[in-house]
Every structure is written in structure tokens, then in C-alpha cells.
Amino acid sequence: MRRTTRYPVTGANSLWHVYKTVPFLKVVKNFLVIQAARYTPFLGLKNWLYKTFLRMNIGDQTSFALMVMLDVMFPEKITVGRNTVIGYNTTILAHEYLIKEYRLGEVQIGSEVMIGANTTILPGVKIGDGAIVSAGTLVHKDVPPGAFVGGNPMRVIYTKDQLAERWQDDEIYGNNTEK
């Protein structure tokens, strides 16, 4: 279950109420910072922009690939641990605007995490340390530490223990040799 806080609205859908929930100038500033960072090839500069202007908590040596799209309205609700890789064109959301409500939720991405390209991470999820998220995955629930997950809907492909066993077998038998 995702950890989001629900805010009901009346009348028009919740997106029509957007500037009652987040200041317009904050969205403009966040948009400009995120767009600049999406195109820069300098990883240190991206992290500095995110930490300085978006108030994100990002660990050392974390890498955001080209075209990563962060939540424009609530990027400060995104935390990423150290030495993590966020793949090309990944989207990380901390909000959802729906018809009768909007929802906000923290996104916590651990350390030593690998997130494949074109992944979408929804609000209110936690991705544990050492997890691997396959490219193109919709992360709609928590990812256990060390697990390998993928798909839409997301499912656990290998647990931490199963993955460790596979890697050990690869060392024993060689990468391209069957048992």
C-alpha cells in the first residue's frame, strides 16, 4: 500500500485547484530547474541544482541520467540515497491529481539502487537499499531491499536471497555457462 495523504475537492477536478495547493511561482521555478537539469550532462551540477533549488535530499555519487523528470510541484518530497542510478527518462512523482481528490506522498529511494530507463515511480513508495528496478517498470508499491523487480504491474522477479544465489552461481559456473 502506498503511503499518500488524500485531500478531497469539490466542484471541478483537483487539477483545477492546483494553485490552491502549490504556489504558481514555486511551480515555475521548479520547472525551470528541472528542465535545465534534464539536459545537463554534468552529474554533480544536477545534484547541486536539485539540492539547492528543489530542497531534495540526495546522497553522494547519485546519478540522474539524461531526461529524468522529477515531480514539478513537490520535488522536496523525493529522497534518494547514495550511489544510486536513476535511468534515462524516468519519472518520479510525489503527487497525483485525480477527479475528486489529490494525493501527496513521500518517495524514498535507498542507497545503491539501480532504476532502469523509462520507469515511473508513483507517490508514497519506498525502494529499499540495493534494489534493482527493471526498465519500463511502474513502481506502484514498495520494493524490498535487494530485490529485483519489473513489469507493469510491478512484481518481484528475484528476492535479495534469490538474486545473491544467482550471482554466486554466475561466479561458479561463469556468466554464459548453463548448469
C-alpha positions in Angstrom: 0.0 0.0 0.0 1.3 3.4 -0.9 1.7 6.0 1.8 -0.2 9.0 0.5 -2.3 11.7 2.1 -5.7 12.3 0.4 -7.2 15.7 0.0 -10.8 15.8 -1.3 -12.0 18.5 -3.6 -15.4 19.7 -4.7 -16.6 21.1 -8.0 -14.1 20.8 -10.8 -11.4 18.1 -10.8 -8.5 18.5 -8.5 -6.1 19.8 -11.1 -8.3 22.9 -11.4 -7.5 23.5 -7.8 -3.7 23.2 -8.3 -2.6 26.7 -7.4 -4.6 26.5 -4.2 -2.3 23.5 -3.3 1.1 24.8 -4.5 2.2 28.4 -5.3 2.4 29.2 -9.0 5.9 30.8 -8.7 7.2 27.7 -7.0 6.0 25.5 -9.9 7.6 27.9 -12.4 11.0 27.9 -10.5 10.9 24.1 -10.1 10.0 23.6 -13.8 13.0 25.7 -15.0 15.4 24.0 -12.6 14.2 20.5 -13.6 14.3 21.3 -17.3 17.9 22.7 -17.1 19.0 19.6 -15.1 17.3 17.2 -17.5 19.6 18.3 -20.3 22.9 18.9 -18.5 25.5 16.1 -18.8 27.2 17.1 -15.5 26.0 14.8 -12.7 27.4 17.0 -9.9 25.7 20.0 -11.3 22.3 18.2 -11.5 22.6 17.1 -7.8 23.6 20.6 -6.8 20.6 22.1 -8.6 18.3 19.6 -7.0 19.6 20.1 -3.5 19.9 23.9 -3.7 16.8 24.9 -5.6 14.4 22.0 -5.1 15.4 21.1 -1.4 15.8 17.5 -2.3 17.8 15.1 -0.1 20.3 13.3 -2.4 23.2 11.1 -1.3 26.7 11.4 -2.6 27.6 10.0 -6.0 24.0 9.5 -7.0 23.5 9.8 -10.8 20.4 11.1 -12.5 20.6 10.2 -16.2 19.6 12.4 -19.1 15.9 13.4 -19.2 14.9 12.3 -15.7 11.6 14.0 -14.8 11.1 14.9 -11.2 7.8 16.0 -9.6 7.4 19.6 -10.6 5.1 20.5 -7.7 6.6 18.7 -4.7 10.2 17.6 -5.5 11.2 18.2 -1.9 9.2 15.0 -1.1 11.7 12.9 -3.0 14.7 11.4 -1.2 17.5 9.4 -2.9 20.3 7.6 -1.1 24.0 7.5 -2.0 25.5 5.9 -5.1 22.1 5.3 -6.8 21.5 5.4 -10.5 18.2 6.8 -11.9 17.9 5.7 -15.5 17.1 7.7 -18.6 13.7 9.3 -18.9 12.5 8.0 -15.5 9.6 9.9 -13.9 9.4 10.3 -10.1 6.0 11.6 -8.8 5.2 12.8 -5.3 1.6 13.9 -6.2 -1.5 12.7 -8.0 -4.3 15.0 -9.1 -7.5 12.9 -9.6 -11.1 13.8 -10.2 -12.4 14.1 -6.7 -9.2 14.4 -4.7 -5.5 14.9 -4.9 -2.8 12.8 -3.1 0.6 13.6 -1.8 3.3 11.1 -0.7 7.0 10.9 0.0 9.1 8.9 -2.3 12.1 7.3 -0.7 14.8 5.7 -2.9 17.5 3.9 -1.0 21.3 3.7 -1.5 23.0 1.5 -4.1 19.7 1.3 -6.1 19.5 0.8 -9.8 16.4 2.2 -11.6 16.2 1.3 -15.3 15.2 3.7 -18.1 11.6 4.8 -18.7 10.5 3.8 -15.2 7.6 5.6 -13.5 7.6 5.8 -9.7 4.3 6.8 -8.0 3.9 8.8 -4.8 4.2 7.1 -1.4 6.5 4.3 -2.3 9.8 3.2 -0.7 12.5 1.5 -2.8 14.9 -0.4 -0.4 18.7 -0.3 -0.4 20.3 -2.3 -3.1 17.1 -2.9 -5.1 17.1 -3.2 -8.9 14.1 -1.9 -10.9 13.9 -3.1 -14.5 13.5 -0.6 -17.3 9.9 0.4 -18.1 8.5 -0.6 -14.7 5.6 1.1 -13.0 6.6 1.3 -9.3 3.2 1.3 -7.6 4.2 -0.3 -4.3 7.2 -0.7 -2.1 10.3 -2.5 -3.3 12.0 -4.7 -0.7 15.8 -4.1 -0.1 17.9 -6.0 -2.6 15.0 -7.2 -4.7 14.9 -7.3 -8.5 11.5 -6.0 -9.7 10.0 -5.3 -13.0 6.9 -5.0 -15.2 3.5 -3.4 -15.3 2.1 -4.2 -12.9 5.4 -4.4 -11.0 6.2 -7.7 -9.4 9.2 -9.2 -7.6 11.3 -11.2 -10.1 14.0 -12.2 -7.6 14.2 -11.6 -3.9 17.5 -10.5 -2.4 18.4 -14.0 -1.5 17.5 -15.5 -4.9 19.5 -12.8 -6.6 22.5 -13.4 -4.4 22.3 -17.1 -5.2 22.1 -16.4 -9.0 25.2 -14.1 -8.8 27.0 -16.8 -6.8 26.1 -19.4 -9.5 27.4 -17.0 -12.2 30.7 -16.8 -10.4 30.9 -20.6 -10.0 29.7 -21.6 -13.5 30.6 -18.5 -15.5 28.2 -15.9 -17.0 27.4 -17.8 -20.2 27.5 -21.4 -19.0 24.4 -23.4 -18.1 24.4 -25.7 -15.1 
